[in-house]
Amino acid sequence: MPSCPECENNLDIELDEVEEGDVVACDECGTEYEIVGVEPLELTRIDGDLDDEDDELFEEEEEEE
């Protein structure tokens, strides 16, 4: 399960129920992330004050069984 880079709280994301372009928010700190990839899961922080070059990209690879 991916965690919020801001507060390290687990993000409640059902990987089989999300699509690129969906927005998810951290329940703990309220930071919003846009899903930019689903396999592997890739999130980018949504913040109107950041320039594109300052956006942080977070990835979590799914484990295949």
C-alpha positions in Angstrom: 0.0 0.0 0.0 1.5 3.4 -0.9 2.1 5.9 1.8 1.9 9.7 1.8 5.3 11.3 1.4 4.2 14.3 3.5 3.1 12.4 6.7 3.9 8.7 5.9 0.3 7.7 6.5 -1.0 4.8 4.3 -3.1 6.0 1.4 -6.3 4.0 1.1 -6.1 3.2 -2.7 -7.8 0.2 -4.2 -5.5 -0.4 -7.2 -8.1 -2.3 -9.2 -10.6 0.6 -8.8 -8.5 3.6 -9.8 -7.7 5.0 -13.3 -5.2 7.5 -14.6 -6.4 11.1 -13.8 -8.2 10.1 -10.6 -7.4 12.3 -7.5 -6.8 10.8 -4.1 -6.2 12.6 -0.8 -4.4 11.6 2.3 -6.9 11.1 5.2 -4.3 12.3 7.7 -2.8 15.5 6.2 -5.2 16.3 3.3 -2.5 16.4 0.6 -3.9 15.6 -2.8 -2.3 13.4 -5.4 -3.2 12.7 -9.1 -2.8 9.2 -10.3 -0.5 9.4 -13.4 0.1 5.7 -13.8 -1.6 2.5 -12.5 0.9 -0.3 -13.3 3.1 0.5 -11.4 1.2 3.0 -9.3 2.5 6.5 -9.9 1.3 9.6 -8.0 2.1 13.3 -8.4 1.3 15.9 -5.8 -1.4 18.4 -6.7 -0.4 21.9 -5.5 -1.2 25.0 -7.5 1.8 26.8 -6.0 4.5 24.4 -7.4 6.1 24.7 -10.8 6.1 21.7 -13.0 9.8 21.2 -12.2 9.1 21.1 -8.5 6.5 18.4 -8.7 7.4 15.2 -6.9 6.8 11.9 -8.5 6.2 8.9 -6.3 6.1 5.3 -7.4 5.1 2.0 -5.9 5.6 -1.2 -7.8 3.1 -4.0 -7.5 4.4 -7.3 -6.5 3.5 -10.1 -9.0 2.7 -13.4 -7.5 
